Amino acid sequence: MTRQQVESLTPLSAAILFALAGGASHGYAIIKEIEEITEGDMRPQTGSTYLALHRLLASGLISESSGPDSDARRRYYRLTDLGREAARAEARRLSQFLRAASARKLVPWSAT
């Protein structure tokens, strides 16, 4: 994963990768997971979420996966190895920003 590939992640794409880090999921569940992760600060619209999913599929960061139910209408997605690497790189990048913000007393934060 190059720095350029990580820098080209939109906040929604990064949030999708973080949501899928917990395991395969379908679109609606991904939206709900993002809302939970962000405590409601990010409420992705269905259309923009599916556009981001298609971009992530095309870039090889996620793949379609079989789900636990037999509903053929529901598509499940999972992180690829490249997608997990991208999620880790984005998490490191965000951690650097949080450390800088904390050092400047913008937010209380410490790495655990």
C-alpha positions in Angstrom: 0.0 0.0 0.0 1.5 3.3 -1.1 1.2 6.6 0.8 -0.8 7.9 -2.2 -3.3 5.1 -2.0 -3.9 5.8 1.7 -4.1 9.5 1.2 -6.8 9.0 -1.5 -9.2 7.3 1.0 -12.2 9.5 1.7 -13.5 9.7 5.3 -16.4 7.4 4.3 -14.1 4.8 2.6 -11.9 4.8 5.7 -14.9 4.4 7.9 -16.1 1.4 5.8 -12.7 -0.2 6.1 -12.8 0.3 9.9 -16.3 -1.1 10.1 -15.3 -4.2 8.0 -12.2 -4.8 10.3 -14.7 -6.5 12.6 -15.7 -9.1 9.9 -17.9 -9.4 6.8 -21.0 -7.4 6.7 -23.7 -6.1 4.3 -24.3 -2.5 3.3 -27.0 -1.5 5.8 -25.1 -3.1 8.7 -22.0 -1.2 7.6 -23.9 2.1 7.8 -25.1 1.2 11.3 -21.6 0.2 12.4 -20.2 3.5 11.1 -22.9 5.4 13.0 -22.0 3.4 16.2 -18.3 3.8 15.8 -18.7 7.6 15.4 -21.4 7.9 18.0 -23.7 9.3 15.4 -21.4 12.0 14.1 -21.2 10.3 10.8 -24.5 9.1 9.2 -23.7 7.8 5.7 -26.4 8.0 3.1 -27.2 4.7 1.4 -26.3 5.9 -2.1 -22.9 7.3 -1.1 -22.1 4.2 0.9 -22.8 1.9 -2.1 -20.8 4.1 -4.4 -17.9 4.0 -1.9 -18.3 0.2 -1.6 -18.1 -0.1 -5.4 -14.9 2.0 -5.5 -13.3 -0.1 -2.7 -14.2 -3.2 -4.6 -12.7 -1.9 -7.8 -9.5 -0.9 -5.9 -9.2 -4.4 -4.4 -9.5 -3.2 -0.8 -12.7 -5.2 -0.2 -14.3 -8.2 -1.9 -17.7 -9.7 -1.9 -18.2 -12.5 0.6 -20.9 -15.0 1.4 -23.0 -14.1 4.4 -24.5 -16.1 7.2 -28.1 -15.8 5.8 -29.6 -17.1 2.6 -31.0 -13.8 1.3 -29.6 -13.6 -2.2 -30.5 -9.9 -2.4 -28.0 -9.1 0.4 -24.4 -8.7 -0.6 -21.7 -9.1 2.0 -18.3 -7.4 1.9 -15.0 -8.2 3.6 -11.6 -6.7 3.8 -8.9 -8.1 1.6 -5.3 -8.3 2.9 -4.7 -5.0 1.0 -7.8 -3.5 2.6 -6.6 -4.5 6.1 -3.2 -2.9 5.3 -4.9 0.3 4.1 -7.1 0.4 7.3 -4.0 0.0 9.5 -2.1 2.7 7.6 -5.1 5.1 7.9 -5.4 4.3 11.6 -1.7 5.1 12.1 -2.1 8.4 10.1 -5.1 9.4 12.3 -3.1 8.5 15.4 -0.4 10.9 14.4 -3.0 13.7 14.0 -4.5 12.9 17.4 -1.1 13.0 19.1 -0.4 16.4 17.5 -3.8 17.7 18.5 -3.3 16.4 22.1 0.1 18.0 22.3 -1.4 21.3 21.3 -4.2 20.8 23.9 -6.9 20.6 21.4 -8.2 17.3 22.6 -7.5 15.0 25.6 -6.0 11.9 24.1 -3.3 9.3 24.8 -2.3 6.2 22.9 -3.2 3.0 24.7 
